[in-house]
């Protein structure tokens, strides 16, 4: 992921990429560009998770769930 002033994650695929990149940066030296990128990534991941948790759940009616589970 590019090092930018702000990192925004909008999909689960981007989140996965950010987590993997942050894992590589976890032991970066203090004050380095990599440490700053790690901090940005972890903040973006947390923001994404908070937004996802705030989304209301959509309840699927049982009959429709059965339809989705059936073979066509």
Protein Blocks (a to p, Z undefined) as FASTA:
>chain_A
ZZdfbdcdfbfklmmmmmmmmmmmmmgcehiaklmmmmmmmmmmmmmmmmmmmpccdddd
fklmmmmmpcZZ
